[in-house]
Structures are given as C-alpha cells and as structure tokens.
Amino acid sequence: MSCIDRLLWQITARNWMGWPTERRHRLTGKYQHIRYNETGVWKDGRQKYGGSPNGR
C-alpha cells in the first residue's frame, strides 16, 4: 500500500530536516499538508506559510 501511495503522491515541500510537509496527488491535483508539531496527520489544502519573515 505505501508503495502505491508513493507513486500517487508527489512531495512539493519539505522542512529544514528534509521531512515532507506538503504533497500533491498526481491524478487529481489535490494538495495535502502536514504539521508534525500539531497533529501529525495529513490535512486537505495547501500549506499556509507563516511565522518567519521569509515565508519558509
């Protein structure tokens, strides 16, 4: 299952540790984001950048 999941989702953003923080579904174009310090689960929608002056 995780092998198929990797084929369908493309990582579009990573944090400073190299962990994926945003992904896009290759077939539907749907975006999901994750915040490891909050819930640690993928949520629908684009990642909201903020908290730093350069937006990263």
N, C-alpha and C positions, 0 to 999 in steps of 0.2 A: 504494500500500500504506500509506504513512504517513497518508494522508487517512482511510482506513478505520480505521486504528489510533486516530486521534484521536477518531473517533466512538464507538468501543467502550470506550475507557478514559477515566475521569473523574479528574482530578487532585484529590487530597484533602488534600495537604500540600505546602508549599513552604518552601525555606530562606530565609535572610535576603537572598540575592541574587535571589530570585524563581524559582529553578530548581525543578522538581518533584522531590519526594523520596518521595512515596507516591501510588499510584493504585489505583483500584477498577474492575474490569471491570463494565460496565453490565448485561450479560446474566447472567453467572454470579455476580457479587458477590465474586469472588476479589480479594484485595489483593496488591500487589507494592510493594516499596520499593527504593530505590537509595541507595548511599553513594558519592558521587563521589570521595572521597579514598581509597577502598579499591579496589574492583574496577571500578566504573563500569558495572555491568550490573544489570538489574532482577532481584530475587530474590523468590521467593514469600514471603508472610506480611506481617504488619503491621510498621511501623517501630517499633523499640524506642527510646523516648526515654530520654535519659540524658546525663550529662556536665555538666549545668548544674542549678542549684538549682530553676529554674522549669520544667524539663522540656521546653524548646524546643530 
